Amino acid sequence: MCHDAGLRETYAGSWQGLTHTEIRERFPHEYDAFRRGEPVRRGGGELASEVADRAVPVVLTAFEKLPADGTLVVVSHGGTIRTMLGRLLGLDPALWEVLGGLSNCCWSVLGRGAHGWRLQEHNAGTLPEPVIGDES
């Protein structure tokens, strides 16, 4: 097991610890831009792309050390996981929100295929079942 600060949640600056209602009241313009999907330093904190910049290398380094039949389990926060998935899948950062939130105690499953990373499950709450034709 490895603990790495690169997998911590997004730093939200002055938004840390506030409810959505408090953020909307105190930072209405910044919050509206965030809700529109614009790259925003929430409360002066990190951009989603910066979270991916620090988290993805942690995952790739661990993945490279796996045996051929190994499984890597990464535990982090929903926002961090979403940025990792978006970056690994090659999505434009403006589209990372299409992945939806990750519920508590749920997971996503990525596989490596002939054309790169592939999202096999997202926000799952049961053990993944193999899909016919996914032998690649």
N, C-alpha and C positions, 0 to 999 in steps of 0.2 A: 504494500500500500504506500502511496506517495501523496503527500499534501503539497499543493503548489499554489502560491498566491495568485498566479495567473488565472486560476479558475474562480476567483472570488466574484461576487455580484457586481453589477455596474455601480460605480461611485456616482451618486446623484447630488453631490454638493449640498447646497442649502435646501434641497428637497428631501434630504435624508430624514426619515422619521415622521414625515408629514403624511396626512391622508390625502386622497385625491381632491376632496373638497377644499382642504387647506391650500393645496398647491394651486388649484384654480383661482382661489380668492387672492392669494399673494403674488402669483406669477401668471396672470391671465394670458398675456401675449405669448410668453414662452410655452405655456401649457397648450395653447391653441396650435402653435406651430408643431409641437411634439405630436399632438393628436392627428394632424394632417400628414404626418409621416416625414416631416422635414428633419434633417440632421440637426439636433439640438443638444447643446451641453446643458442638460437638465441641472438647474441650480449651479451651473459652473462646473459640473462634473464631466464624466466621460461621454464621448460619442459612441454609438454602437460599434462603429468600425474600429475604434480604439480598443474596445473590449475584445473584439475578434482578433485584433493584432496581438494581444497578450495571451489569449486563451487557446487559439488554434495551434500555435507551436507546441504547447504543452501536450495536446492530444496527439499531434503528429509524431512527436518524439517518443511518446509512450507506445504508439502504434507500431513504429519501426522496430521496437524491441520485442514485439510479440513473436512467439513461434508461429509457424505456418497455420496451425489449426487453433490459434489462441483467440481469446475474447477479451476485449478491453472494456471495462466499465468505468465511466466517468461520472462522478457525482458533483453537481454544481447547482447553481440557481437558474431559474427559468429564463431570465434575460440573457445570461451568459450562454446557456445552452442554445437559445435561439440564434444568437450571433454566430456561434460555432457552426451550427447546422447551415445557416445561410451562406457563410463563407466556404465551407467544405463542399456545398452543393453548387457553388459558382453563381449564386443568385446575386443580382444587384442589391446593394444595401437598402435601397428604397422598397424592395420587395420582401425583406426579411419578415415583416409583419404577417405575410400570407401564411406563415407556418403556424400561427395561432399560439396561444399561451400553453405552457406545460403545467398541468395540474400537479398538486402535491402528491408525492409518492408514485408518479407515473414516469414513463421513460419514452425515449425515442430509440430507434434501431437504425444504424447506418450499415451498409455493406459496401464493399469495394468490388466494383465490376470492371468490365472491359473498358468502359468509358468514364471511369472515375467513381466518385462516391454516389451512392443511391440511397434515398430515404425509403426504408422498408416499412417502418411503423413510426407513428408520431402520437404522443400523448396516450400511449398504451397503458393499460392497467392489468393485462394478463400476459402470460408467457407467450412469446411469438411462436407461431406455427410456420413451418416451411411452406413455401408456395411452389406449386409445380412449375417447372421451367426456370427456377432461380438457382440452378446448379452452377452458373458461371462464376 
